[in-house]
Structure formats: C-alpha cells, structure tokens
Amino acid sequence: MKSLLFLTMFLVISLGGTCQIYAQGDRCSSIQPFCAGTTQYVFPNSNAFSGDLAVAESGPDYRCLEFQPYPAWFFLKIKDPGDLNFSISQTVNSNGSGGTLDVDFIAWGPFKEGDDLCSNNALSVSRIVDCSYSPSATENFVINNAAEGQVYVVLITNYSEQPGFIRLEQTNQNQSNSGATDCSIVNILGDDLSLCNSDPVKLTAKNVDASRYEYYVFNDGINDFELLSDQVSPDFTVSTTGRYKVIAINDNTGLRFDDEILVEYFEKPIAIEPNDLLGCSIEPTAIFDLSQVYTEITQDPQNANFLFNLNFYSNETNFANRIAIENPNSFEGVDQQEILATITNQESGCVSDPVAFILKIASIPIIELETETIFCIDSEGNLLNPQSIGKDLGPDFIYNWNVNNDPDGDGVQNPILSLIEAPANPTISVEIINKLTGCSNNFTTNLSYYSAPKNVRVSIAGNDFEDGYIVSVMINNIVEEGPTYEYQLDNSAWQTQVNFTNVKPGLHTVSARDIYGCGMATSAEFRLIGYARFFTPNGDGFNDTWNIINDPEISISKIFIYDRYGKLIKQLDPRGNGWDGTLNGKNMPADDYWFTIDMKDQETGIISEFSGHFTLKI
C-alpha cells in the first residue's frame, strides 16, 4: 500500500514541475560528509515544497527502497574500528516536537578512501549494508565490524514529502566494541582563524581526495561567493579579512566537497607600562592585587573597543616559559620586584608585547595601643586618672577616630585622644593613614573601669585553741563588674586570697587594694584574744592550769567557764593562777569547755565581749 500511495503523490508533484537549482546533497555527486561526533546531526529535509529533486537519480541499486522521494546523500569514514549503530528519525520540528514523519534509508559499503562512491557499480546490491522501507518515523541501521579508514554511503529519503527535520546520530558510542566515525572529513579548511598580524596565511584543503580546488570569497555587494581561483593545489594564500570557501572537486568520480572558513585580521594590542604598584606591610613581603593596573595598561586608544585578559609573570624566566602568576589578585611580592605583564584581546586572542612595573612596599603606621585601657573612678563614677590614647606620628598622617577628637574645631582630628571623663562608647578605635603612601592601619582599645574598695569588713572564724584564727575579707565594690583586688593583713605581704589563716592573737587590720593602682581601703581594727588551747591538770608541773594569755593592751575584768551544756563551772580572776580543772574540789572530766570574757581596750576604753573554747585533757 505504501508503494501505491507514494506513486500517486509522485505523479502529482511531477506535473507541478521541478526546481532548476540543485540542493546540496540531493545528488550523490554533491554527497556531504557526516560524522556522528558526540551530538545529533539535525538538518532540514528536502520536501514537496522546497525540494530540488523529487526522486533520487537512477542507476544505484536501491533494493528495499521501492521509491526514493526527496533524497539526502551522506558518506562517513571510520576512525575507530568496531560496531556502529545509527538512528535516523524525522519530525516536524528540529527539536523533535510537532509530530513524526515517515523516513527511510539505505547504506552501502565499505569503500576505501579515493574510491568512486557514486557509480552504479559502487552502489550495487553487493555493497548494501542495511536498508529499511518501513512506515516508521525512526529507522535504525547497523555497521558491524567496521575497520579503520573504511567509507560508507548513506541515502536518506523523505517518504512523507512533508517539511520537517531529519536527525542522524550514533546510538552506541562509548559502549563495548563500539566504533567511531572520523570527524576530520567534515572540516576541510579547519577552524576559523583570528590573526594578530598582517602576514599572509595559507589555507589548505585537507581530508579530501580531489583533482582540483575552487577557492571563493564572500562578496557583500552581491551577497554571494565569487570565484578567486580554480587550481590543482589545495593551498591558497589570503592576506585580508574575509569569509573564504573551497570546493574540492574529484573530476574522476564527480564528487564535490565544500567548506568555509572565516579569516579575521586583528591589530596586536598595545600594553602601556603602568605606574609602580604600592603595597603596605610591616613584613619583607606584601600582598598585591596586580589587576589594579588594568586601566593603565589597556589605556592605549587602539584598545578602546575591546576587553582584555591580563597575564602577569614574576620574572623573565617565567615569561619565557609562559608560566603566569596563578592568583594575581593576591600575589605575595617583595620590595622592588619587577613584574612583567601582557594583555590579551578577548575577541581575537591577540597578545601584546610585555611591559614591566615595579612592586614597592611601604610600612604601615604603627603605634603602641593596649587592647585594654584602664580607668580609675571614684564612688561617683568620675575619672581619677585622665588618659591620653594614641601617638603623634607627625604631619604626614591622618587620624580617624570613632569618637569626636577635634577639640579646636578645625575639621582635623587630633592624633592623641585625651579623656577627662568616661566616654559613652566602651571601645575606642582609630585609623591612621599615611598621606604619602596611602598605607593605613587600625587600632582598637577596650575601656575598662576599676576603683578602690568602697569599704573593707572582716569575718572571723576559728580560735586560738584549734588551727588559729581565720580572718576573711569582705568588700563593697564601687564597680559592679571586673574589680580585682589584693589583700594585706597588717603590714604583711599582699595576697590575692581573701582568707588569712593561723592569725595570731592581738590587734589587727586588713587592707584591700585594686591591682591596677586605683586605690585601697582598710578595715577597722579588730582584736583576737590569746589563750591556751588545752591544759592537763595532772600535777606534773606542765600546763596544770588554764587562763587567758596576758595582753597589756586590754583589761579583762571577768572570765566565765562553762561546760558543753552551758553550766557555769568557774569564774576566774584573770590576775590569779587560773583554773585547775576542779569544781568544788572535784576533778572535772576531760572534755571541751567554753569561756566568755569582758574586756576593755586600754587606749579607747571600749568594752566588748569575747568567747572561745578549750580542752581539758587527762
């Protein structure tokens, strides 16, 4: 049924007439090279509305193709041996959308390069590799065990006769035992050329077996190519910008291959030597952003309409070996180092001659500024020690403080910040800039406030009977956060611990001072009473009685001794011999006993009470 339908359509088209201009690839004599590459090869089909040839030429053995409407001829060359699987499909749109159209094919081969590909003998039944005349819109054909250098001819026909696009691709690339096509046959003249000088360039038609070559140049005036030369040599020399075309013709086989190339001549860019580049550091090296020279180095008027890439070289050897600096935006250089630079036109790829510039390192401003600045304040929060922050480095420097430091109102901030009252900002910073070099540095200090203790009190624990007295210092602060104090008992060494242990009986004071020199405070005097911690009333002449140790600075009027239950055991006269451990002539048991005394300070006349305990041992 497919044959009858096609015959009817062909008769209608034939009556309508044919176009006189042959389409490229619609005859075997204008066969086009094809390579699968890594992508699909998509091209517009020949059809009833635009086709030049309604039916393929007679002569070849088309075998399964009962009819050959609107043909497209291709040949391919094997690069890598193996199996090659191809898919041929036809759709309304180039992206595969819009519906499918019936497509058919036949393939012949193998041939050797230089063979006549289009004769009846060449395209005979013995050379047929694969053929399909199915009503499908997708056909597959296979070349098994293809050898390197072999050539195959493929004819694709448009059975639908409708406008559309044919897609030809290899479907088994990169698979086991898959072969590959040679793409060099498609590009006869090579890639387009961008030339950076005015020297003539020789074009050479390659990868074709031809007996003569026609070279053309595109003429904008006639909007077409015009013939420049018809010659035997594949070489042709050009010296001007233009789009050139070659048609390689094999007069023996009648095959013709064509290719185009764009030759563009560009002026070599001119690099202008930039000013030396300044870096700032206190070290022997500095980090430079070499790209800063872009505007200077590309400022020649010839470069005005182009963009450029910059390459930098750290020395002559690296330039000769084309070893460019990898990170020009953060290059670590030394003082007086010479850098070579070239500019490359992004459009043409043309490179300038090198120019040189010098890296110079200037010192950054340095002042001594502690990370913490200490202020002493009184109980009202007033500064006790006005501070001056910063240093005057001379008239070649600019000072930018984060607080107002322009007391004379001349619009220029002073190098030294004088503070007579606490600023609101707890952090002070200054940027110092060298006017001559532009090098700058930033310094910051945090303000901290300290004070002497508001008052000092003591807490007393222990007694003269056990491990001695423990005196603990208690402070009332003026500053809530961060005060650090040292402590002193009488005139002893200062310590950071708040507790004093093994304190002896007597009159004492405790002092506390701020470690930053913001002042000190001393407690009121306090007295510790001395007494024996134990006694042994056994008649051996040692420690047979217990009494308060005499202190000439106090007057003791009474001593009361109690047992552990609070029962009064004895009232002593401190001027007497003391207690012998008896009650009503009877020995008291070994135990702890408590006492209280009334004492009067001889100097002040103040009367106070003191209590403690001791042990009676047998």
C-alpha positions as CSV (number, residue, x, y, z in Angstrom):
1,M,0.0,0.0,0.0
2,K,3.0,2.3,0.7
3,S,4.2,1.9,-2.9
4,L,0.9,2.9,-4.5
5,L,0.4,5.9,-2.2
6,F,3.9,7.1,-3.0
7,L,3.5,6.7,-6.7
8,T,0.3,8.8,-6.7
9,M,2.0,11.6,-4.8
10,F,5.0,11.5,-7.1
11,L,2.8,11.9,-10.2
12,V,1.1,15.0,-8.7
13,I,4.5,16.5,-7.9
14,S,5.9,15.8,-11.3
15,L,3.1,17.5,-13.0
16,G,3.7,20.5,-10.9
17,G,7.3,20.9,-12.2
18,T,10.7,20.9,-10.7
19,C,13.2,23.5,-9.4
20,Q,16.2,24.1,-11.5
21,I,18.7,24.7,-8.6
22,Y,20.2,21.6,-7.1
23,A,20.1,21.3,-3.3
24,Q,23.3,20.4,-1.5
25,G,23.5,16.6,-1.0
26,D,20.3,15.8,-3.1
27,R,22.5,14.0,-5.6
28,C,25.3,11.6,-5.0
29,S,27.7,13.9,-6.8
30,S,27.1,16.5,-4.1
31,I,27.3,14.0,-1.3
32,Q,28.1,15.5,2.1
33,P,30.5,14.2,4.7
34,F,29.0,13.2,8.0
35,C,30.4,12.3,11.4
36,A,28.5,11.2,14.5
37,G,30.7,13.1,16.9
38,T,29.1,13.3,20.4
39,T,25.8,15.1,19.3
40,Q,22.9,14.6,17.0
41,Y,23.3,15.8,13.4
42,V,20.0,17.6,12.6
43,F,19.2,19.1,9.2
44,P,16.1,20.3,7.3
45,N,14.7,17.7,4.9
46,S,14.0,18.1,1.3
47,N,10.3,18.1,0.7
48,A,7.5,18.7,-1.8
49,F,7.5,22.5,-1.0
50,S,11.2,23.2,-1.0
51,G,12.9,20.1,-2.6
52,D,15.1,20.4,-5.7
53,L,14.9,16.7,-6.6
54,A,11.6,14.8,-6.1
55,V,13.1,11.4,-6.7
56,A,16.7,10.1,-6.3
57,E,18.7,9.7,-9.5
58,S,18.5,6.4,-11.4
59,G,21.4,4.0,-11.5
60,P,22.2,2.9,-8.0
61,D,20.6,-0.3,-6.7
62,Y,18.1,1.0,-4.1
63,R,16.9,-2.5,-3.3
64,C,14.3,-2.2,-0.5
65,L,13.5,1.4,-1.3
66,E,10.7,1.0,-3.7
67,F,10.6,4.7,-4.1
68,Q,13.2,7.3,-3.1
69,P,11.5,10.7,-2.6
70,Y,13.5,13.8,-1.8
71,P,16.9,12.2,-1.1
72,A,19.8,13.3,1.1
73,W,23.2,11.7,0.4
74,F,25.9,11.4,3.1
75,F,29.1,9.5,3.5
76,L,31.0,8.7,6.7
77,K,34.6,7.4,7.4
78,I,35.5,5.0,10.2
79,K,38.0,6.3,12.7
80,D,37.8,3.6,15.4
81,P,37.0,0.0,14.4
82,G,34.0,-1.8,15.8
83,D,30.2,-1.8,15.6
84,L,28.3,1.3,14.8
85,N,24.6,1.7,15.5
86,F,22.8,4.6,14.0
87,S,19.3,6.1,14.5
88,I,17.6,8.1,11.8
89,S,14.4,9.9,12.7
90,Q,12.2,12.6,11.1
91,T,10.0,15.1,12.9
92,V,8.1,18.3,12.0
93,N,10.3,20.5,14.2
94,S,14.0,20.5,14.8
95,N,13.7,19.8,18.5
96,G,11.8,16.6,17.8
97,S,8.3,18.1,18.5
98,G,5.3,18.7,16.3
99,G,4.7,15.1,15.1
100,T,6.7,12.4,13.3
101,L,7.2,11.8,9.6
102,D,8.0,8.6,7.8
103,V,11.7,8.3,6.9
104,D,13.6,5.6,5.0
105,F,17.3,4.8,4.2
106,I,19.8,2.6,2.5
107,A,23.5,2.2,3.2
108,W,26.4,0.9,1.0
109,G,29.9,0.0,1.8
110,P,32.6,-0.5,2.7
111,F,34.7,1.7,0.3
112,K,38.3,2.8,0.5
113,E,39.2,6.5,0.6
114,G,39.5,7.6,-3.0
115,D,37.1,5.1,-4.4
116,D,34.3,6.2,-6.8
117,L,31.4,6.4,-4.4
118,C,28.6,7.2,-6.9
119,S,28.9,4.9,-9.8
120,N,26.3,2.2,-10.5
121,N,28.9,-0.4,-9.7
122,A,29.8,1.2,-6.4
123,L,26.2,1.4,-5.3
124,S,25.3,-2.1,-6.2
125,V,23.4,-4.8,-4.4
126,S,26.7,-6.4,-3.3
127,R,27.6,-3.3,-1.3
128,I,24.3,-2.9,0.5
129,V,24.9,-2.9,4.3
130,D,21.5,-2.1,5.5
131,C,18.1,-0.9,4.2
132,S,14.6,-0.1,5.6
133,Y,11.4,1.0,3.9
134,S,9.1,0.6,6.9
135,P,6.4,3.2,7.7
136,S,8.2,4.2,10.9
137,A,9.4,7.7,11.7
138,T,12.5,6.2,13.3
139,E,14.9,3.8,11.5
140,N,18.0,2.1,12.8
141,F,20.9,0.7,10.8
142,V,24.0,-1.1,11.9
143,I,27.5,-1.4,10.5
144,N,29.2,-4.5,12.1
145,N,32.9,-5.0,12.4
146,A,33.8,-1.7,10.6
147,A,37.5,-1.2,10.0
148,E,39.5,2.0,10.4
149,G,39.6,4.1,7.2
150,Q,36.5,2.4,5.6
151,V,34.0,4.7,4.0
152,Y,30.2,4.1,3.8
153,V,27.5,5.9,1.8
154,V,24.0,6.6,3.3
155,L,20.9,7.7,1.4
156,I,18.0,9.1,3.5
157,T,14.6,9.7,1.9
158,N,11.6,11.6,3.0
159,Y,8.7,9.3,2.3
160,S,6.2,11.8,3.9
161,E,7.3,14.6,1.5
162,Q,6.3,17.0,4.3
163,P,8.6,19.7,5.6
164,G,10.5,18.7,8.6
165,F,13.9,17.8,10.1
166,I,16.0,14.7,9.9
167,R,18.1,13.6,12.9
168,L,21.0,11.3,12.4
169,E,23.1,10.1,15.3
170,Q,25.2,7.2,16.6
171,T,23.5,5.4,19.5
172,N,26.2,3.1,20.8
173,Q,29.1,5.4,21.4
174,N,31.4,4.6,24.3
175,Q,29.9,1.1,24.5
176,S,31.9,-2.2,24.4
177,N,33.3,-2.8,20.9
178,S,31.7,0.4,19.6
179,G,33.4,2.1,16.6
180,A,33.6,5.8,15.9
181,T,33.4,8.0,12.8
182,D,36.1,10.3,11.6
183,C,35.0,14.0,12.0
184,S,38.1,15.4,10.3
185,I,36.4,14.8,6.9
186,V,33.8,17.4,7.6
187,N,36.2,20.2,8.4
188,I,38.2,20.6,5.2
189,L,39.8,24.1,5.8
190,G,40.0,23.8,9.6
191,D,38.7,26.2,12.2
192,D,38.1,29.9,11.7
193,L,41.3,32.0,12.0
194,S,41.9,35.1,14.1
195,L,45.3,36.5,13.1
196,C,47.3,39.0,15.1
197,N,49.5,40.5,12.4
198,S,49.3,41.4,8.7
199,D,51.3,38.4,7.4
200,P,49.5,36.4,4.6
201,V,48.1,33.0,5.7
202,K,48.0,29.8,3.6
203,L,44.7,28.0,3.5
204,T,45.0,24.3,2.8
205,A,42.1,22.0,1.9
206,K,42.6,18.7,3.7
207,N,41.0,15.3,4.2
208,V,39.6,15.1,0.7
209,D,40.6,13.2,-2.5
210,A,40.3,15.9,-5.2
211,S,41.8,16.7,-8.5
212,R,41.2,20.5,-8.3
213,Y,40.1,23.2,-5.9
214,E,37.9,26.2,-6.4
215,Y,38.5,29.0,-3.9
216,Y,35.9,31.7,-3.3
217,V,35.5,34.8,-1.2
218,F,32.1,36.1,0.0
219,N,31.2,39.4,-1.6
220,D,28.9,41.5,0.5
221,G,28.0,43.6,-2.6
222,I,26.4,40.7,-4.4
223,N,25.6,38.7,-1.3
224,D,27.3,35.6,-2.7
225,F,30.6,34.0,-3.1
226,E,32.8,34.9,-6.1
227,L,35.5,32.7,-7.6
228,L,39.1,33.6,-6.8
229,S,40.9,30.6,-8.2
230,D,40.4,27.3,-9.9
231,Q,43.6,25.3,-9.2
232,V,45.2,21.9,-8.8
233,S,46.9,22.8,-5.5
234,P,44.9,22.5,-2.3
235,D,46.8,25.6,-0.9
236,F,45.6,29.2,-1.3
237,T,47.1,32.3,0.3
238,V,45.0,35.1,1.7
239,S,46.0,38.4,3.3
240,T,42.8,40.2,4.1
241,T,39.8,39.6,6.4
242,G,37.0,37.6,4.7
243,R,34.9,34.5,4.6
244,Y,36.5,32.1,2.2
245,K,35.1,28.9,0.6
246,V,36.7,26.0,-1.1
247,I,35.0,23.4,-3.3
248,A,37.2,20.3,-3.6
249,I,36.3,18.5,-6.9
250,N,37.2,15.0,-8.0
251,D,36.9,15.1,-11.7
252,N,37.3,11.3,-11.9
253,T,34.4,10.5,-9.6
254,G,32.4,13.6,-10.0
255,L,32.3,14.2,-6.2
256,R,32.5,17.7,-4.8
257,F,33.2,18.7,-1.2
258,D,33.0,22.2,0.1
259,D,33.9,24.1,3.3
260,E,34.0,27.6,4.5
261,I,36.4,29.5,6.9
262,L,36.4,33.0,8.4
263,V,39.7,34.7,8.3
264,E,40.0,37.8,10.5
265,Y,43.0,40.1,10.9
266,F,43.3,41.9,14.2
267,E,45.7,44.6,15.3
268,K,48.1,43.5,18.0
269,P,47.0,45.1,21.3
270,I,49.3,47.7,22.8
271,A,50.1,47.5,26.5
272,I,51.1,50.7,28.3
273,E,53.6,50.5,31.0
274,P,51.7,51.2,34.3
275,N,52.9,53.0,37.3
276,D,54.7,51.1,40.0
277,L,52.3,49.3,42.4
278,L,52.5,50.1,46.1
279,G,51.8,47.5,48.8
280,C,51.6,48.1,52.6
281,S,53.2,45.8,55.1
282,I,55.5,45.6,58.2
283,E,56.9,42.4,56.8
284,P,59.5,41.9,54.0
285,T,56.6,40.9,51.7
286,A,53.2,42.3,50.9
287,I,50.1,41.0,49.2
288,F,49.4,42.8,45.9
289,D,46.3,42.9,43.7
290,L,48.0,43.1,40.3
291,S,44.7,43.5,38.5
292,Q,44.7,47.1,39.7
293,V,46.9,48.1,36.7
294,Y,44.1,47.1,34.2
295,T,43.0,50.7,33.4
296,E,46.6,51.9,33.0
297,I,47.9,49.0,31.0
298,T,45.0,49.0,28.5
299,Q,44.6,52.7,28.0
300,D,46.0,53.0,24.5
301,P,43.3,54.4,22.2
302,Q,43.7,51.4,19.9
303,N,42.3,49.2,22.7
304,A,39.2,51.3,23.3
305,N,36.6,48.9,21.9
306,F,37.9,45.7,23.3
307,L,38.1,43.8,26.6
308,F,41.3,42.2,27.7
309,N,42.7,39.4,29.9
310,L,45.8,40.2,31.8
311,N,48.7,37.8,32.4
312,F,51.5,38.6,34.9
313,Y,54.9,36.9,35.2
314,S,57.1,37.1,38.3
315,N,60.4,37.1,36.3
316,E,61.9,36.9,32.8
317,T,62.3,33.1,33.0
318,N,58.6,32.5,33.8
319,F,57.6,34.9,31.0
320,A,59.8,33.0,28.5
321,N,58.2,29.7,29.7
322,R,54.7,31.3,29.8
323,I,54.3,30.5,33.5
324,A,51.8,33.1,34.6
325,I,51.1,34.1,38.2
326,E,48.1,31.9,39.2
327,N,46.5,34.3,41.7
328,P,47.2,37.8,40.5
329,N,44.6,39.3,42.8
330,S,46.5,38.1,45.9
331,F,50.1,37.9,44.9
332,E,52.8,37.9,47.6
333,G,55.7,40.0,46.3
334,V,58.8,41.6,47.7
335,D,60.0,45.2,47.6
336,Q,61.5,46.3,44.2
337,Q,60.3,43.1,42.5
338,E,59.8,43.5,38.7
339,I,56.6,42.1,37.3
340,L,56.1,41.5,33.5
341,A,52.5,41.8,32.1
342,T,50.8,41.2,28.8
343,I,47.2,41.9,27.7
344,T,45.2,39.5,25.6
345,N,42.3,40.6,23.4
346,Q,39.3,38.6,24.5
347,E,37.8,38.6,21.0
348,S,40.9,37.9,18.9
349,G,43.2,36.2,21.4
350,C,46.0,38.5,20.2
351,V,48.6,39.2,22.9
352,S,50.6,42.4,23.4
353,D,54.3,42.7,23.9
354,P,55.2,42.6,27.6
355,V,55.6,45.7,29.8
356,A,57.2,45.9,33.2
357,F,56.4,47.6,36.5
358,I,57.9,47.5,40.0
359,L,56.3,46.4,43.3
360,K,57.2,48.7,46.1
361,I,56.4,48.1,49.8
362,A,55.8,50.9,52.3
363,S,55.5,50.5,56.0
364,I,52.1,50.7,57.6
365,P,51.7,53.1,60.6
366,I,52.4,51.6,63.9
367,I,51.6,52.8,67.4
368,E,51.5,51.1,70.7
369,L,48.0,50.8,71.9
370,E,47.0,48.2,74.6
371,T,44.0,46.1,73.9
372,E,42.6,47.3,77.3
373,T,42.9,50.8,78.7
374,I,42.4,51.1,82.4
375,F,40.5,54.0,84.1
376,C,40.2,54.5,87.8
377,I,37.0,56.0,89.1
378,D,35.7,57.2,92.4
379,S,32.4,56.4,94.1
380,E,30.6,58.9,91.9
381,G,32.0,57.4,88.7
382,N,34.4,60.3,88.0
383,L,37.7,59.6,86.4
384,L,40.6,59.7,88.8
385,N,43.3,59.4,86.2
386,P,42.6,61.2,82.9
387,Q,44.0,59.2,80.0
388,S,45.7,60.1,76.7
389,I,45.3,57.5,73.9
390,G,47.3,57.4,70.7
391,K,50.6,58.8,69.4
392,D,51.5,61.7,67.2
393,L,53.4,60.3,64.2
394,G,53.9,63.6,62.5
395,P,52.2,65.8,59.9
396,D,52.2,63.2,57.2
397,F,49.4,61.2,58.8
398,I,45.7,61.4,59.1
399,Y,43.8,60.2,62.2
400,N,40.2,59.0,62.0
401,W,38.8,58.3,65.5
402,N,35.4,56.6,66.1
403,V,34.7,59.4,68.7
404,N,35.0,63.1,68.3
405,N,38.6,64.2,68.6
406,D,38.6,67.7,67.1
407,P,38.6,70.0,70.2
408,D,39.7,73.1,68.2
409,G,37.0,72.6,65.6
410,D,39.3,72.9,62.6
411,G,37.9,69.7,60.9
412,V,41.1,67.7,61.5
413,Q,41.1,65.1,64.2
414,N,44.0,65.2,66.7
415,P,46.5,62.3,66.8
416,I,46.1,61.9,70.5
417,L,42.7,61.4,72.3
418,S,42.5,63.0,75.7
419,L,39.8,61.7,78.1
420,I,38.9,63.6,81.2
421,E,35.5,61.9,81.6
422,A,34.3,58.4,80.7
423,P,33.1,58.3,77.1
424,A,29.8,56.6,76.2
425,N,31.5,54.2,73.7
426,P,33.3,51.4,75.6
427,T,35.5,50.8,72.6
428,I,37.9,53.4,71.1
429,S,39.4,52.9,67.6
430,V,41.5,54.9,65.3
431,E,42.5,54.5,61.7
432,I,45.9,56.1,60.9
433,I,46.6,56.8,57.2
434,N,50.0,57.8,55.7
435,K,49.3,60.7,53.3
436,L,52.3,59.9,51.2
437,T,51.8,56.2,50.6
438,G,48.1,55.7,51.4
439,C,49.1,52.9,53.8
440,S,46.8,52.6,56.8
441,N,46.4,50.7,60.0
442,N,43.6,50.3,62.5
443,F,44.0,50.2,66.3
444,T,41.4,49.4,68.9
445,T,41.3,49.5,72.7
446,N,38.6,48.5,75.1
447,L,37.9,50.8,78.0
448,S,37.7,49.2,81.5
449,Y,36.9,50.9,84.8
450,Y,38.2,50.0,88.2
451,S,38.2,51.5,91.6
452,A,39.4,51.1,95.2
453,P,37.0,49.2,97.5
454,K,34.2,51.2,99.0
455,N,34.9,49.7,102.4
456,V,36.5,46.6,103.9
457,R,35.0,44.4,106.6
458,V,36.2,41.1,108.2
459,S,34.7,37.9,109.2
460,I,36.4,35.9,111.9
461,A,36.3,32.1,112.3
462,G,38.3,29.6,114.3
463,N,40.1,30.4,117.6
464,D,43.3,30.3,119.4
465,F,42.6,26.8,120.6
466,E,42.4,24.9,117.2
467,D,44.2,25.9,114.0
468,G,44.3,29.6,114.9
469,Y,42.1,32.3,113.7
470,I,40.8,32.6,110.1
471,V,40.2,36.2,109.0
472,S,38.1,36.6,105.8
473,V,37.9,39.9,103.9
474,M,34.6,41.2,102.6
475,I,34.5,44.1,100.1
476,N,31.9,46.5,99.0
477,N,32.7,47.4,95.4
478,I,32.2,50.7,93.5
479,V,32.4,48.9,90.1
480,E,30.0,46.1,89.8
481,E,31.9,44.0,87.2
482,G,35.5,43.1,87.0
483,P,37.3,44.6,90.1
484,T,40.3,42.6,91.1
485,Y,41.9,43.2,94.5
486,E,44.9,42.2,96.6
487,Y,44.7,41.8,100.4
488,Q,47.0,42.5,103.3
489,L,46.9,41.6,107.0
490,D,48.5,44.4,109.0
491,N,51.9,45.0,107.2
492,S,52.3,41.5,105.8
493,A,52.8,40.7,102.1
494,W,49.9,41.3,99.7
495,Q,48.0,38.3,98.5
496,T,45.1,37.5,96.1
497,Q,43.3,35.2,98.5
498,V,40.6,36.7,100.7
499,N,41.3,34.4,103.7
500,F,44.1,34.8,106.2
501,T,44.8,31.7,108.3
502,N,46.6,31.0,111.5
503,V,46.2,34.6,112.6
504,K,47.8,35.2,116.0
505,P,46.0,37.0,118.9
506,G,46.3,40.7,119.0
507,L,45.1,43.9,117.4
508,H,44.8,43.7,113.6
509,T,43.6,45.5,110.4
510,V,43.0,44.2,106.9
511,S,43.6,46.3,103.7
512,A,42.4,45.7,100.1
513,R,43.7,47.5,97.0
514,D,42.9,47.5,93.3
515,I,45.6,45.7,91.3
516,Y,45.6,48.5,88.7
517,G,46.6,51.1,91.2
518,C,43.1,52.7,91.6
519,G,43.4,52.9,95.4
520,M,43.0,50.9,98.6
521,A,40.8,50.8,101.8
522,T,41.5,49.4,105.3
523,S,39.2,47.8,107.8
524,A,38.5,49.0,111.3
525,E,40.9,47.5,113.9
526,F,39.8,44.2,115.5
527,R,41.3,42.2,118.3
528,L,41.9,38.5,118.7
529,I,42.4,37.1,122.2
530,G,45.1,34.5,123.0
531,Y,44.6,31.6,125.4
532,A,45.8,28.1,125.9
533,R,44.1,25.6,123.6
534,F,44.3,22.8,126.2
535,F,45.7,22.1,129.7
536,T,46.5,18.9,131.6
537,P,45.8,19.3,135.3
538,N,47.7,16.1,136.3
539,G,50.2,17.7,138.7
540,D,53.3,17.1,136.5
541,G,54.1,20.8,136.6
542,F,53.3,21.4,132.9
543,N,50.0,23.0,131.8
544,D,48.4,22.2,135.1
545,T,46.1,25.3,134.9
546,W,44.2,27.3,132.2
547,N,44.0,31.1,131.9
548,I,43.8,33.9,129.4
549,I,47.2,34.9,128.0
550,N,48.1,38.4,129.3
551,D,47.7,41.2,126.8
552,P,48.8,44.6,128.1
553,E,46.6,46.4,125.6
554,I,43.4,45.2,127.1
555,S,41.9,45.0,130.6
556,I,40.0,41.8,131.4
557,S,37.6,42.1,134.4
558,K,36.0,38.7,134.4
559,I,36.4,35.2,132.9
560,F,33.5,32.7,133.0
561,I,34.0,29.0,132.2
562,Y,31.1,26.7,131.1
563,D,30.7,23.0,130.3
564,R,29.3,21.9,127.0
565,Y,25.8,22.2,128.4
566,G,26.2,25.8,129.3
567,K,26.5,25.3,133.1
568,L,28.7,27.8,134.8
569,I,31.7,25.9,136.2
570,K,34.1,28.6,137.3
571,Q,34.5,32.4,137.5
572,L,38.2,33.4,137.3
573,D,40.2,36.5,138.2
574,P,42.5,37.0,135.2
575,R,45.2,38.0,137.6
576,G,45.0,34.8,139.5
577,N,46.6,31.4,138.9
578,G,43.8,30.2,136.6
579,W,41.5,27.2,136.7
580,D,42.9,23.9,138.0
581,G,40.2,21.7,136.4
582,T,38.1,21.1,139.5
583,L,34.7,22.0,140.7
584,N,34.1,22.1,144.5
585,G,37.4,20.2,145.0
586,K,36.5,17.5,142.5
587,N,38.3,16.9,139.2
588,M,36.2,17.7,136.1
589,P,36.1,15.1,133.3
590,A,38.3,15.5,130.2
591,D,36.1,17.5,127.8
592,D,35.7,20.7,125.9
593,Y,34.9,23.8,127.9
594,W,33.7,27.2,126.8
595,F,34.5,30.7,128.2
596,T,33.5,34.3,127.9
597,I,35.4,37.4,128.9
598,D,34.6,41.1,129.4
599,M,37.5,43.2,128.1
600,K,38.2,46.9,127.9
601,D,40.6,48.4,125.3
602,Q,43.2,50.4,127.3
603,E,43.6,53.0,124.6
604,T,40.0,53.6,123.5
605,G,38.1,52.5,126.7
606,I,35.7,50.4,124.6
607,I,34.3,47.4,126.5
608,S,33.5,44.2,124.4
609,E,32.8,40.5,125.0
610,F,34.9,37.7,123.7
611,S,34.2,33.9,123.7
612,G,36.0,30.8,122.8
613,H,36.6,27.2,124.0
614,F,39.5,24.9,125.1
615,T,40.1,21.3,126.1
616,L,40.8,19.7,129.4
617,K,43.0,16.6,128.9
618,I,43.9,13.9,131.5
